[in-house]
Amino acid sequence: MVDANGDGMARRTIKVERLIAAMGVAVLALGAVILWLATTRGLGPAEPTPVERAQAQLRQHVGPDARISYTETGGRRALCGYVSHGGRVTAFISRPNRVLLATDPLRAEFEGMLADLCPGFLRAPPRAS
């Protein structure tokens, strides 16, 4: 086969319609992959577990020696528990945006959150009769 220049090879051209169709398929496939990733893994970083969140909050609030010794899951994404620091053990309530300790000056607020979010925490078990 000889082309118009006479050098024996014909130039292959991709038709515009075929190129547009191929690009459309590529865009749809990319959209499907992004949608799948967004629904299965989420687009942002993974949210920490409540214990990891509380540990980070307590290390920042109390100090790097803070160690969680006991936790209970509370209502509305709260975590109630005990933290050991400096040889003392203190009750805490961790919410996604804050942490309160039983030793904080806001004792009434701590008691209110405790009653609302962790009603069974810090309560003595009923006596056997």
Backbone atoms as SQL, in Angstrom:
CREATE TABLE atoms (id INTEGER PRIMARY KEY, chain TEXT, resi INTEGER, resn TEXT, atom TEXT, x REAL, y REAL, z REAL);
INSERT INTO atoms VALUES
  (1, 'A', 1, 'MET', 'N', 0.842, -1.162, 0.000),
  (2, 'A', 1, 'MET', 'CA', 0.000, 0.000, 0.000),
  (3, 'A', 1, 'MET', 'C', 0.892, 1.231, 0.000),
  (4, 'A', 2, 'VAL', 'N', 0.657, 2.136, -0.863),
  (5, 'A', 2, 'VAL', 'CA', 1.468, 3.342, -1.014),
  (6, 'A', 2, 'VAL', 'C', 0.591, 4.532, -0.687),
  (7, 'A', 3, 'ASP', 'N', 1.133, 5.418, 0.136),
  (8, 'A', 3, 'ASP', 'CA', 0.345, 6.592, 0.489),
  (9, 'A', 3, 'ASP', 'C', 0.582, 7.708, -0.516),
  (10, 'A', 4, 'ALA', 'N', 0.039, 8.886, -0.234),
  (11, 'A', 4, 'ALA', 'CA', 0.131, 10.007, -1.160),
  (12, 'A', 4, 'ALA', 'C', 1.559, 10.497, -1.321),
  (13, 'A', 5, 'ASN', 'N', 2.408, 10.305, -0.337),
  (14, 'A', 5, 'ASN', 'CA', 3.801, 10.748, -0.422),
  (15, 'A', 5, 'ASN', 'C', 4.641, 9.758, -1.207),
  (16, 'A', 6, 'GLY', 'N', 4.161, 8.566, -1.392),
  (17, 'A', 6, 'GLY', 'CA', 4.874, 7.565, -2.144),
  (18, 'A', 6, 'GLY', 'C', 5.897, 6.798, -1.337),
  (19, 'A', 7, 'ASP', 'N', 5.831, 6.833, 0.024),
  (20, 'A', 7, 'ASP', 'CA', 6.842, 6.123, 0.787),
  (21, 'A', 7, 'ASP', 'C', 6.371, 4.752, 1.257),
  (22, 'A', 8, 'GLY', 'N', 5.284, 4.242, 0.831),
  (23, 'A', 8, 'GLY', 'CA', 4.906, 2.864, 1.070),
  (24, 'A', 8, 'GLY', 'C', 4.139, 2.588, 2.355),
  (25, 'A', 9, 'MET', 'N', 4.029, 3.516, 3.263),
  (26, 'A', 9, 'MET', 'CA', 3.288, 3.261, 4.501),
  (27, 'A', 9, 'MET', 'C', 2.104, 4.214, 4.580),
  (28, 'A', 10, 'ALA', 'N', 0.997, 3.666, 4.871),
  (29, 'A', 10, 'ALA', 'CA', -0.197, 4.492, 5.005),
  (30, 'A', 10, 'ALA', 'C', -0.297, 4.996, 6.444),
  (31, 'A', 11, 'ARG', 'N', -0.626, 6.236, 6.632),
  (32, 'A', 11, 'ARG', 'CA', -0.801, 6.785, 7.978),
  (33, 'A', 11, 'ARG', 'C', -2.137, 6.357, 8.513),
  (34, 'A', 12, 'ARG', 'N', -2.098, 5.853, 9.742),
  (35, 'A', 12, 'ARG', 'CA', -3.367, 5.484, 10.385),
  (36, 'A', 12, 'ARG', 'C', -3.859, 6.684, 11.155),
  (37, 'A', 13, 'THR', 'N', -5.087, 6.977, 11.027),
  (38, 'A', 13, 'THR', 'CA', -5.666, 8.080, 11.785),
  (39, 'A', 13, 'THR', 'C', -6.799, 7.537, 12.628),
  (40, 'A', 14, 'ILE', 'N', -6.923, 8.091, 13.782),
  (41, 'A', 14, 'ILE', 'CA', -8.023, 7.721, 14.667),
  (42, 'A', 14, 'ILE', 'C', -9.133, 8.726, 14.424),
  (43, 'A', 15, 'LYS', 'N', -10.291, 8.210, 14.171),
  (44, 'A', 15, 'LYS', 'CA', -11.409, 9.094, 13.899),
  (45, 'A', 15, 'LYS', 'C', -11.824, 9.791, 15.193),
  (46, 'A', 16, 'VAL', 'N', -12.266, 11.018, 15.067),
  (47, 'A', 16, 'VAL', 'CA', -12.641, 11.840, 16.207),
  (48, 'A', 16, 'VAL', 'C', -13.769, 11.187, 17.003),
  (49, 'A', 17, 'GLU', 'N', -14.730, 10.598, 16.312),
  (50, 'A', 17, 'GLU', 'CA', -15.856, 9.971, 17.004),
  (51, 'A', 17, 'GLU', 'C', -15.375, 8.810, 17.876),
  (52, 'A', 18, 'ARG', 'N', -14.446, 8.020, 17.373),
  (53, 'A', 18, 'ARG', 'CA', -13.922, 6.883, 18.124),
  (54, 'A', 18, 'ARG', 'C', -13.110, 7.377, 19.330),
  (55, 'A', 19, 'LEU', 'N', -12.354, 8.451, 19.154),
  (56, 'A', 19, 'LEU', 'CA', -11.568, 9.031, 20.244),
  (57, 'A', 19, 'LEU', 'C', -12.481, 9.571, 21.343),
  (58, 'A', 20, 'ILE', 'N', -13.533, 10.243, 20.969),
  (59, 'A', 20, 'ILE', 'CA', -14.489, 10.772, 21.943),
  (60, 'A', 20, 'ILE', 'C', -15.149, 9.629, 22.714),
  (61, 'A', 21, 'ALA', 'N', -15.515, 8.574, 22.029),
  (62, 'A', 21, 'ALA', 'CA', -16.133, 7.425, 22.699),
  (63, 'A', 21, 'ALA', 'C', -15.159, 6.763, 23.678),
  (64, 'A', 22, 'ALA', 'N', -13.901, 6.608, 23.267),
  (65, 'A', 22, 'ALA', 'CA', -12.900, 5.998, 24.150),
  (66, 'A', 22, 'ALA', 'C', -12.662, 6.867, 25.376),
  (67, 'A', 23, 'MET', 'N', -12.570, 8.166, 25.194),
  (68, 'A', 23, 'MET', 'CA', -12.384, 9.072, 26.326),
  (69, 'A', 23, 'MET', 'C', -13.594, 9.046, 27.254),
  (70, 'A', 24, 'GLY', 'N', -14.789, 8.953, 26.702),
  (71, 'A', 24, 'GLY', 'CA', -15.992, 8.856, 27.529),
  (72, 'A', 24, 'GLY', 'C', -16.000, 7.602, 28.382),
  (73, 'A', 25, 'VAL', 'N', -15.601, 6.484, 27.792),
  (74, 'A', 25, 'VAL', 'CA', -15.518, 5.226, 28.549),
  (75, 'A', 25, 'VAL', 'C', -14.473, 5.347, 29.663),
  (76, 'A', 26, 'ALA', 'N', -13.344, 5.981, 29.362),
  (77, 'A', 26, 'ALA', 'CA', -12.290, 6.156, 30.371),
  (78, 'A', 26, 'ALA', 'C', -12.777, 7.031, 31.526),
  (79, 'A', 27, 'VAL', 'N', -13.491, 8.098, 31.226),
  (80, 'A', 27, 'VAL', 'CA', -14.023, 8.980, 32.271),
  (81, 'A', 27, 'VAL', 'C', -15.042, 8.240, 33.131),
  (82, 'A', 28, 'LEU', 'N', -15.928, 7.466, 32.520),
  (83, 'A', 28, 'LEU', 'CA', -16.915, 6.693, 33.282),
  (84, 'A', 28, 'LEU', 'C', -16.237, 5.644, 34.164),
  (85, 'A', 29, 'ALA', 'N', -15.208, 4.980, 33.648),
  (86, 'A', 29, 'ALA', 'CA', -14.490, 3.980, 34.448),
  (87, 'A', 29, 'ALA', 'C', -13.782, 4.633, 35.627),
  (88, 'A', 30, 'LEU', 'N', -13.157, 5.768, 35.400),
  (89, 'A', 30, 'LEU', 'CA', -12.489, 6.489, 36.487),
  (90, 'A', 30, 'LEU', 'C', -13.497, 6.948, 37.536),
  (91, 'A', 31, 'GLY', 'N', -14.635, 7.430, 37.098),
  (92, 'A', 31, 'GLY', 'CA', -15.695, 7.827, 38.035),
  (93, 'A', 31, 'GLY', 'C', -16.188, 6.659, 38.867),
  (94, 'A', 32, 'ALA', 'N', -16.335, 5.493, 38.236),
  (95, 'A', 32, 'ALA', 'CA', -16.780, 4.310, 38.969),
  (96, 'A', 32, 'ALA', 'C', -15.751, 3.887, 40.009),
  (97, 'A', 33, 'VAL', 'N', -14.472, 3.962, 39.674),
  (98, 'A', 33, 'VAL', 'CA', -13.415, 3.603, 40.632),
  (99, 'A', 33, 'VAL', 'C', -13.408, 4.575, 41.806),
  (100, 'A', 34, 'ILE', 'N', -13.524, 5.857, 41.546),
  (101, 'A', 34, 'ILE', 'CA', -13.541, 6.854, 42.625),
  (102, 'A', 34, 'ILE', 'C', -14.757, 6.665, 43.512),
  (103, 'A', 35, 'LEU', 'N', -15.915, 6.401, 42.934),
  (104, 'A', 35, 'LEU', 'CA', -17.125, 6.148, 43.720),
  (105, 'A', 35, 'LEU', 'C', -16.959, 4.910, 44.587),
  (106, 'A', 36, 'TRP', 'N', -16.387, 3.862, 44.054),
  (107, 'A', 36, 'TRP', 'CA', -16.158, 2.633, 44.827),
  (108, 'A', 36, 'TRP', 'C', -15.201, 2.904, 45.988),
  (109, 'A', 37, 'LEU', 'N', -14.119, 3.618, 45.734),
  (110, 'A', 37, 'LEU', 'CA', -13.168, 3.940, 46.796),
  (111, 'A', 37, 'LEU', 'C', -13.797, 4.803, 47.881),
  (112, 'A', 38, 'ALA', 'N', -14.607, 5.757, 47.467),
  (113, 'A', 38, 'ALA', 'CA', -15.241, 6.654, 48.441),
  (114, 'A', 38, 'ALA', 'C', -16.235, 5.923, 49.322),
  (115, 'A', 39, 'THR', 'N', -16.948, 4.950, 48.775),
  (116, 'A', 39, 'THR', 'CA', -17.955, 4.252, 49.573),
  (117, 'A', 39, 'THR', 'C', -17.369, 3.138, 50.419),
  (118, 'A', 40, 'THR', 'N', -16.250, 2.555, 50.022),
  (119, 'A', 40, 'THR', 'CA', -15.695, 1.452, 50.803),
  (120, 'A', 40, 'THR', 'C', -14.663, 1.916, 51.816),
  (121, 'A', 41, 'ARG', 'N', -13.812, 2.840, 51.468),
  (122, 'A', 41, 'ARG', 'CA', -12.730, 3.262, 52.360),
  (123, 'A', 41, 'ARG', 'C', -12.877, 4.684, 52.854),
  (124, 'A', 42, 'GLY', 'N', -13.680, 5.470, 52.239),
  (125, 'A', 42, 'GLY', 'CA', -13.750, 6.887, 52.559),
  (126, 'A', 42, 'GLY', 'C', -12.627, 7.625, 51.851),
  (127, 'A', 43, 'LEU', 'N', -12.766, 8.922, 51.737),
  (128, 'A', 43, 'LEU', 'CA', -11.762, 9.687, 51.018),
  (129, 'A', 43, 'LEU', 'C', -10.701, 10.271, 51.939),
  (130, 'A', 44, 'GLY', 'N', -11.026, 10.453, 53.218),
  (131, 'A', 44, 'GLY', 'CA', -10.071, 11.041, 54.147),
  (132, 'A', 44, 'GLY', 'C', -9.372, 9.969, 54.960),
  (133, 'A', 45, 'PRO', 'N', -8.586, 10.420, 55.913),
  (134, 'A', 45, 'PRO', 'CA', -7.913, 9.450, 56.780),
  (135, 'A', 45, 'PRO', 'C', -8.934, 8.721, 57.653),
  (136, 'A', 46, 'ALA', 'N', -8.584, 7.532, 58.061),
  (137, 'A', 46, 'ALA', 'CA', -9.491, 6.745, 58.887),
  (138, 'A', 46, 'ALA', 'C', -9.657, 7.401, 60.254),
  (139, 'A', 47, 'GLU', 'N', -10.882, 7.370, 60.763),
  (140, 'A', 47, 'GLU', 'CA', -11.158, 7.946, 62.075),
  (141, 'A', 47, 'GLU', 'C', -10.590, 7.037, 63.154),
  (142, 'A', 48, 'PRO', 'N', -9.939, 7.607, 64.158),
  (143, 'A', 48, 'PRO', 'CA', -9.373, 6.756, 65.213),
  (144, 'A', 48, 'PRO', 'C', -10.476, 6.115, 66.049),
  (145, 'A', 49, 'THR', 'N', -10.158, 4.999, 66.678),
  (146, 'A', 49, 'THR', 'CA', -11.112, 4.351, 67.575),
  (147, 'A', 49, 'THR', 'C', -11.313, 5.258, 68.788),
  (148, 'A', 50, 'PRO', 'N', -12.406, 5.082, 69.525),
  (149, 'A', 50, 'PRO', 'CA', -12.614, 5.913, 70.714),
  (150, 'A', 50, 'PRO', 'C', -11.457, 5.829, 71.722),
  (151, 'A', 51, 'VAL', 'N', -10.866, 4.648, 71.882),
  (152, 'A', 51, 'VAL', 'CA', -9.754, 4.511, 72.823),
  (153, 'A', 51, 'VAL', 'C', -8.530, 5.271, 72.312),
  (154, 'A', 52, 'GLU', 'N', -8.237, 5.192, 71.013),
  (155, 'A', 52, 'GLU', 'CA', -7.113, 5.936, 70.440),
  (156, 'A', 52, 'GLU', 'C', -7.333, 7.442, 70.569),
  (157, 'A', 53, 'ARG', 'N', -8.569, 7.870, 70.316),
  (158, 'A', 53, 'ARG', 'CA', -8.909, 9.291, 70.443),
  (159, 'A', 53, 'ARG', 'C', -8.718, 9.751, 71.883),
  (160, 'A', 54, 'ALA', 'N', -9.227, 8.975, 72.843),
  (161, 'A', 54, 'ALA', 'CA', -9.099, 9.342, 74.255),
  (162, 'A', 54, 'ALA', 'C', -7.637, 9.359, 74.680),
  (163, 'A', 55, 'GLN', 'N', -6.864, 8.389, 74.222),
  (164, 'A', 55, 'GLN', 'CA', -5.440, 8.341, 74.584),
  (165, 'A', 55, 'GLN', 'C', -4.721, 9.597, 74.093),
  (166, 'A', 56, 'ALA', 'N', -4.998, 10.017, 72.868),
  (167, 'A', 56, 'ALA', 'CA', -4.372, 11.232, 72.327),
  (168, 'A', 56, 'ALA', 'C', -4.814, 12.464, 73.116),
  (169, 'A', 57, 'GLN', 'N', -6.101, 12.559, 73.442),
  (170, 'A', 57, 'GLN', 'CA', -6.602, 13.699, 74.204),
  (171, 'A', 57, 'GLN', 'C', -5.969, 13.744, 75.589),
  (172, 'A', 58, 'LEU', 'N', -5.891, 12.585, 76.244),
  (173, 'A', 58, 'LEU', 'CA', -5.353, 12.538, 77.598),
  (174, 'A', 58, 'LEU', 'C', -3.854, 12.828, 77.630),
  (175, 'A', 59, 'ARG', 'N', -3.130, 12.364, 76.634),
  (176, 'A', 59, 'ARG', 'CA', -1.695, 12.683, 76.580),
  (177, 'A', 59, 'ARG', 'C', -1.481, 14.181, 76.418),
  (178, 'A', 60, 'GLN', 'N', -2.354, 14.826, 75.667),
  (179, 'A', 60, 'GLN', 'CA', -2.230, 16.260, 75.475),
  (180, 'A', 60, 'GLN', 'C', -2.690, 17.013, 76.730),
  (181, 'A', 61, 'HIS', 'N', -3.747, 16.527, 77.381),
  (182, 'A', 61, 'HIS', 'CA', -4.343, 17.216, 78.531),
  (183, 'A', 61, 'HIS', 'C', -3.574, 16.946, 79.825),
  (184, 'A', 62, 'VAL', 'N', -3.191, 15.691, 80.049),
  (185, 'A', 62, 'VAL', 'CA', -2.568, 15.280, 81.311),
  (186, 'A', 62, 'VAL', 'C', -1.048, 15.213, 81.181),
  (187, 'A', 63, 'GLY', 'N', -0.579, 14.660, 80.079),
  (188, 'A', 63, 'GLY', 'CA', 0.852, 14.516, 79.871),
  (189, 'A', 63, 'GLY', 'C', 1.165, 13.208, 79.177),
  (190, 'A', 64, 'PRO', 'N', 2.409, 13.042, 78.752),
  (191, 'A', 64, 'PRO', 'CA', 2.768, 11.848, 77.985),
  (192, 'A', 64, 'PRO', 'C', 2.741, 10.554, 78.797),
  (193, 'A', 65, 'ASP', 'N', 2.700, 10.657, 80.128),
  (194, 'A', 65, 'ASP', 'CA', 2.682, 9.440, 80.950),
  (195, 'A', 65, 'ASP', 'C', 1.269, 8.916, 81.195),
  (196, 'A', 66, 'ALA', 'N', 0.245, 9.534, 80.594),
  (197, 'A', 66, 'ALA', 'CA', -1.143, 9.112, 80.798),
  (198, 'A', 66, 'ALA', 'C', -1.370, 7.723, 80.204),
  (199, 'A', 67, 'ARG', 'N', -1.937, 6.825, 81.002),
  (200, 'A', 67, 'ARG', 'CA', -2.243, 5.464, 80.559),
  (201, 'A', 67, 'ARG', 'C', -3.691, 5.143, 80.913),
  (202, 'A', 68, 'ILE', 'N', -4.464, 4.742, 79.927),
  (203, 'A', 68, 'ILE', 'CA', -5.863, 4.361, 80.167),
  (204, 'A', 68, 'ILE', 'C', -5.874, 2.971, 80.775),
  (205, 'A', 69, 'SER', 'N', -6.575, 2.838, 81.915),
  (206, 'A', 69, 'SER', 'CA', -6.599, 1.536, 82.576),
  (207, 'A', 69, 'SER', 'C', -7.937, 0.816, 82.430),
  (208, 'A', 70, 'TYR', 'N', -9.031, 1.538, 82.193),
  (209, 'A', 70, 'TYR', 'CA', -10.353, 0.916, 82.055),
  (210, 'A', 70, 'TYR', 'C', -11.240, 1.855, 81.257),
  (211, 'A', 71, 'THR', 'N', -12.070, 1.301, 80.367),
  (212, 'A', 71, 'THR', 'CA', -13.001, 2.126, 79.592),
  (213, 'A', 71, 'THR', 'C', -14.364, 1.453, 79.490),
  (214, 'A', 72, 'GLU', 'N', -15.372, 2.284, 79.312),
  (215, 'A', 72, 'GLU', 'CA', -16.734, 1.856, 78.991),
  (216, 'A', 72, 'GLU', 'C', -17.239, 2.762, 77.877),
  (217, 'A', 73, 'THR', 'N', -17.954, 2.184, 76.942),
  (218, 'A', 73, 'THR', 'CA', -18.538, 2.976, 75.859),
  (219, 'A', 73, 'THR', 'C', -19.778, 3.671, 76.370),
  (220, 'A', 74, 'GLY', 'N', -19.838, 4.978, 76.146),
  (221, 'A', 74, 'GLY', 'CA', -20.988, 5.768, 76.570),
  (222, 'A', 74, 'GLY', 'C', -21.865, 6.120, 75.392),
  (223, 'A', 75, 'GLY', 'N', -22.827, 6.963, 75.644),
  (224, 'A', 75, 'GLY', 'CA', -23.741, 7.404, 74.598),
  (225, 'A', 75, 'GLY', 'C', -23.120, 8.491, 73.744),
  (226, 'A', 76, 'ARG', 'N', -23.630, 8.649, 72.540),
  (227, 'A', 76, 'ARG', 'CA', -23.229, 9.704, 71.603),
  (228, 'A', 76, 'ARG', 'C', -21.711, 9.812, 71.445),
  (229, 'A', 77, 'ARG', 'N', -21.087, 8.689, 71.129),
  (230, 'A', 77, 'ARG', 'CA', -19.661, 8.586, 70.818),
  (231, 'A', 77, 'ARG', 'C', -18.746, 8.955, 71.979),
  (232, 'A', 78, 'ALA', 'N', -19.255, 8.875, 73.202),
  (233, 'A', 78, 'ALA', 'CA', -18.449, 9.175, 74.380),
  (234, 'A', 78, 'ALA', 'C', -17.747, 7.908, 74.859),
  (235, 'A', 79, 'LEU', 'N', -16.655, 8.109, 75.579),
  (236, 'A', 79, 'LEU', 'CA', -15.914, 7.007, 76.191),
  (237, 'A', 79, 'LEU', 'C', -15.614, 7.437, 77.626),
  (238, 'A', 80, 'CYS', 'N', -16.009, 6.606, 78.580),
  (239, 'A', 80, 'CYS', 'CA', -15.768, 6.878, 79.993),
  (240, 'A', 80, 'CYS', 'C', -14.745, 5.879, 80.498),
  (241, 'A', 81, 'GLY', 'N', -13.901, 6.312, 81.414),
  (242, 'A', 81, 'GLY', 'CA', -12.893, 5.384, 81.910),
  (243, 'A', 81, 'GLY', 'C', -12.016, 5.995, 82.973),
  (244, 'A', 82, 'TYR', 'N', -10.924, 5.294, 83.244),
  (245, 'A', 82, 'TYR', 'CA', -9.945, 5.735, 84.227),
  (246, 'A', 82, 'TYR', 'C', -8.598, 5.897, 83.544),
  (247, 'A', 83, 'VAL', 'N', -7.876, 6.933, 83.939),
  (248, 'A', 83, 'VAL', 'CA', -6.543, 7.188, 83.418),
  (249, 'A', 83, 'VAL', 'C', -5.577, 7.251, 84.597),
  (250, 'A', 84, 'SER', 'N', -4.425, 6.599, 84.457),
  (251, 'A', 84, 'SER', 'CA', -3.381, 6.672, 85.478),
  (252, 'A', 84, 'SER', 'C', -2.328, 7.658, 85.006),
  (253, 'A', 85, 'HIS', 'N', -1.949, 8.532, 85.893),
  (254, 'A', 85, 'HIS', 'CA', -0.914, 9.516, 85.580),
  (255, 'A', 85, 'HIS', 'C', -0.291, 10.009, 86.877),
  (256, 'A', 86, 'GLY', 'N', 1.004, 10.009, 86.919),
  (257, 'A', 86, 'GLY', 'CA', 1.708, 10.498, 88.100),
  (258, 'A', 86, 'GLY', 'C', 1.369, 9.742, 89.370),
  (259, 'A', 87, 'GLY', 'N', 1.092, 8.460, 89.273),
  (260, 'A', 87, 'GLY', 'CA', 0.759, 7.669, 90.455),
  (261, 'A', 87, 'GLY', 'C', -0.686, 7.798, 90.913),
  (262, 'A', 88, 'ARG', 'N', -1.502, 8.562, 90.198),
  (263, 'A', 88, 'ARG', 'CA', -2.911, 8.734, 90.559),
  (264, 'A', 88, 'ARG', 'C', -3.799, 8.133, 89.483),
  (265, 'A', 89, 'VAL', 'N', -5.008, 7.774, 89.870),
  (266, 'A', 89, 'VAL', 'CA', -6.009, 7.267, 88.927),
  (267, 'A', 89, 'VAL', 'C', -7.192, 8.227, 88.971),
  (268, 'A', 90, 'THR', 'N', -7.607, 8.687, 87.793),
  (269, 'A', 90, 'THR', 'CA', -8.675, 9.682, 87.686),
  (270, 'A', 90, 'THR', 'C', -9.694, 9.223, 86.659),
  (271, 'A', 91, 'ALA', 'N', -10.965, 9.458, 86.944),
  (272, 'A', 91, 'ALA', 'CA', -12.025, 9.161, 85.977),
  (273, 'A', 91, 'ALA', 'C', -12.029, 10.235, 84.895),
  (274, 'A', 92, 'PHE', 'N', -12.393, 9.832, 83.672),
  (275, 'A', 92, 'PHE', 'CA', -12.468, 10.785, 82.562),
  (276, 'A', 92, 'PHE', 'C', -13.656, 10.461, 81.686),
  (277, 'A', 93, 'ILE', 'N', -14.090, 11.474, 80.921),
  (278, 'A', 93, 'ILE', 'CA', -15.092, 11.324, 79.861),
  (279, 'A', 93, 'ILE', 'C', -14.484, 11.942, 78.610),
  (280, 'A', 94, 'SER', 'N', -14.414, 11.156, 77.549),
  (281, 'A', 94, 'SER', 'CA', -13.850, 11.625, 76.284),
  (282, 'A', 94, 'SER', 'C', -14.956, 11.719, 75.252),
  (283, 'A', 95, 'ARG', 'N', -15.102, 12.902, 74.668),
  (284, 'A', 95, 'ARG', 'CA', -15.989, 13.135, 73.527),
  (285, 'A', 95, 'ARG', 'C', -15.101, 13.422, 72.325),
  (286, 'A', 96, 'PRO', 'N', -15.629, 13.374, 71.105),
  (287, 'A', 96, 'PRO', 'CA', -14.771, 13.653, 69.948),
  (288, 'A', 96, 'PRO', 'C', -14.080, 15.017, 69.998),
  (289, 'A', 97, 'ASN', 'N', -14.682, 15.997, 70.626),
  (290, 'A', 97, 'ASN', 'CA', -14.093, 17.334, 70.605),
  (291, 'A', 97, 'ASN', 'C', -13.525, 17.788, 71.949),
  (292, 'A', 98, 'ARG', 'N', -13.612, 16.952, 73.027),
  (293, 'A', 98, 'ARG', 'CA', -13.078, 17.374, 74.319),
  (294, 'A', 98, 'ARG', 'C', -12.941, 16.208, 75.262),
  (295, 'A', 99, 'VAL', 'N', -12.209, 16.443, 76.345),
  (296, 'A', 99, 'VAL', 'CA', -12.056, 15.449, 77.398),
  (297, 'A', 99, 'VAL', 'C', -12.209, 16.170, 78.736),
  (298, 'A', 100, 'LEU', 'N', -12.941, 15.542, 79.652),
  (299, 'A', 100, 'LEU', 'CA', -13.125, 16.091, 80.997),
  (300, 'A', 100, 'LEU', 'C', -12.629, 15.070, 82.009),
  (301, 'A', 101, 'LEU', 'N', -11.965, 15.553, 83.049),
  (302, 'A', 101, 'LEU', 'CA', -11.502, 14.700, 84.135),
  (303, 'A', 101, 'LEU', 'C', -12.326, 14.978, 85.372),
  (304, 'A', 102, 'ALA', 'N', -12.410, 13.996, 86.265),
  (305, 'A', 102, 'ALA', 'CA', -13.144, 14.179, 87.518),
  (306, 'A', 102, 'ALA', 'C', -12.478, 15.230, 88.393),
  (307, 'A', 103, 'THR', 'N', -11.205, 15.491, 88.188),
  (308, 'A', 103, 'THR', 'CA', -10.475, 16.477, 88.990),
  (309, 'A', 103, 'THR', 'C', -10.501, 17.876, 88.396),
  (310, 'A', 104, 'ASP', 'N', -11.144, 18.055, 87.244),
  (311, 'A', 104, 'ASP', 'CA', -11.222, 19.379, 86.625),
  (312, 'A', 104, 'ASP', 'C', -12.048, 20.320, 87.494),
  (313, 'A', 105, 'PRO', 'N', -11.833, 21.619, 87.372),
  (314, 'A', 105, 'PRO', 'CA', -12.630, 22.578, 88.141),
  (315, 'A', 105, 'PRO', 'C', -14.117, 22.553, 87.776),
  (316, 'A', 106, 'LEU', 'N', -14.448, 22.035, 86.606),
  (317, 'A', 106, 'LEU', 'CA', -15.847, 21.979, 86.169),
  (318, 'A', 106, 'LEU', 'C', -16.504, 20.692, 86.666),
  (319, 'A', 107, 'ARG', 'N', -16.509, 20.488, 87.958),
  (320, 'A', 107, 'ARG', 'CA', -17.025, 19.241, 88.538),
  (321, 'A', 107, 'ARG', 'C', -18.514, 19.048, 88.215),
  (322, 'A', 108, 'ALA', 'N', -19.314, 20.118, 88.268),
  (323, 'A', 108, 'ALA', 'CA', -20.747, 19.998, 87.969),
  (324, 'A', 108, 'ALA', 'C', -20.959, 19.579, 86.513),
  (325, 'A', 109, 'GLU', 'N', -20.158, 20.121, 85.609),
  (326, 'A', 109, 'GLU', 'CA', -20.275, 19.742, 84.199),
  (327, 'A', 109, 'GLU', 'C', -19.865, 18.279, 84.007),
  (328, 'A', 110, 'PHE', 'N', -18.824, 17.847, 84.702),
  (329, 'A', 110, 'PHE', 'CA', -18.398, 16.449, 84.633),
  (330, 'A', 110, 'PHE', 'C', -19.519, 15.543, 85.135),
  (331, 'A', 111, 'GLU', 'N', -20.125, 15.879, 86.259),
  (332, 'A', 111, 'GLU', 'CA', -21.222, 15.067, 86.814),
  (333, 'A', 111, 'GLU', 'C', -22.416, 15.025, 85.862),
  (334, 'A', 112, 'GLY', 'N', -22.739, 16.150, 85.231),
  (335, 'A', 112, 'GLY', 'CA', -23.849, 16.191, 84.284),
  (336, 'A', 112, 'GLY', 'C', -23.583, 15.334, 83.054),
  (337, 'A', 113, 'MET', 'N', -22.365, 15.441, 82.518),
  (338, 'A', 113, 'MET', 'CA', -22.012, 14.613, 81.357),
  (339, 'A', 113, 'MET', 'C', -21.973, 13.136, 81.737),
  (340, 'A', 114, 'LEU', 'N', -21.506, 12.850, 82.932),
  (341, 'A', 114, 'LEU', 'CA', -21.443, 11.466, 83.388),
  (342, 'A', 114, 'LEU', 'C', -22.846, 10.870, 83.489),
  (343, 'A', 115, 'ALA', 'N', -23.777, 11.621, 84.068),
  (344, 'A', 115, 'ALA', 'CA', -25.155, 11.139, 84.186),
  (345, 'A', 115, 'ALA', 'C', -25.815, 10.995, 82.820),
  (346, 'A', 116, 'ASP', 'N', -25.481, 11.879, 81.890),
  (347, 'A', 116, 'ASP', 'CA', -26.097, 11.866, 80.571),
  (348, 'A', 116, 'ASP', 'C', -25.477, 10.813, 79.646),
  (349, 'A', 117, 'LEU', 'N', -24.154, 10.716, 79.621),
  (350, 'A', 117, 'LEU', 'CA', -23.483, 9.873, 78.646),
  (351, 'A', 117, 'LEU', 'C', -23.111, 8.487, 79.163),
  (352, 'A', 118, 'CYS', 'N', -22.801, 8.364, 80.425),
  (353, 'A', 118, 'CYS', 'CA', -22.363, 7.082, 81.009),
  (354, 'A', 118, 'CYS', 'C', -23.106, 6.860, 82.324),
  (355, 'A', 119, 'PRO', 'N', -24.402, 6.605, 82.265),
  (356, 'A', 119, 'PRO', 'CA', -25.178, 6.542, 83.510),
  (357, 'A', 119, 'PRO', 'C', -24.755, 5.415, 84.453),
  (358, 'A', 120, 'GLY', 'N', -24.171, 4.339, 83.966),
  (359, 'A', 120, 'GLY', 'CA', -23.793, 3.243, 84.847),
  (360, 'A', 120, 'GLY', 'C', -22.362, 3.315, 85.343),
  (361, 'A', 121, 'PHE', 'N', -21.619, 4.315, 84.901),
  (362, 'A', 121, 'PHE', 'CA', -20.211, 4.424, 85.263),
  (363, 'A', 121, 'PHE', 'C', -20.067, 5.071, 86.640),
  (364, 'A', 122, 'LEU', 'N', -19.095, 4.649, 87.415),
  (365, 'A', 122, 'LEU', 'CA', -18.818, 5.152, 88.764),
  (366, 'A', 122, 'LEU', 'C', -19.955, 4.870, 89.730),
  (367, 'A', 123, 'ARG', 'N', -20.733, 3.872, 89.498),
  (368, 'A', 123, 'ARG', 'CA', -21.814, 3.506, 90.412),
  (369, 'A', 123, 'ARG', 'C', -21.452, 2.199, 91.089),
  (370, 'A', 124, 'ALA', 'N', -21.725, 2.122, 92.366),
  (371, 'A', 124, 'ALA', 'CA', -21.460, 0.882, 93.100),
  (372, 'A', 124, 'ALA', 'C', -22.483, -0.162, 92.699),
  (373, 'A', 125, 'PRO', 'N', -22.063, -1.430, 92.611),
  (374, 'A', 125, 'PRO', 'CA', -23.033, -2.469, 92.265),
  (375, 'A', 125, 'PRO', 'C', -24.064, -2.631, 93.383),
  (376, 'A', 126, 'PRO', 'N', -25.274, -3.061, 93.043),
  (377, 'A', 126, 'PRO', 'CA', -26.299, -3.230, 94.075),
  (378, 'A', 126, 'PRO', 'C', -25.879, -4.287, 95.078),
  (379, 'A', 127, 'ARG', 'N', -26.248, -4.078, 96.344),
  (380, 'A', 127, 'ARG', 'CA', -25.902, -5.020, 97.403),
  (381, 'A', 127, 'ARG', 'C', -26.787, -6.258, 97.323),
  (382, 'A', 128, 'ALA', 'N', -26.176, -7.392, 97.566),
  (383, 'A', 128, 'ALA', 'CA', -26.956, -8.628, 97.602),
  (384, 'A', 128, 'ALA', 'C', -27.689, -8.711, 98.930),
  (385, 'A', 129, 'SER', 'N', -28.972, -9.098, 98.895),
  (386, 'A', 129, 'SER', 'CA', -29.718, -9.165, 100.145),
  (387, 'A', 129, 'SER', 'C', -29.800, -10.561, 100.693);
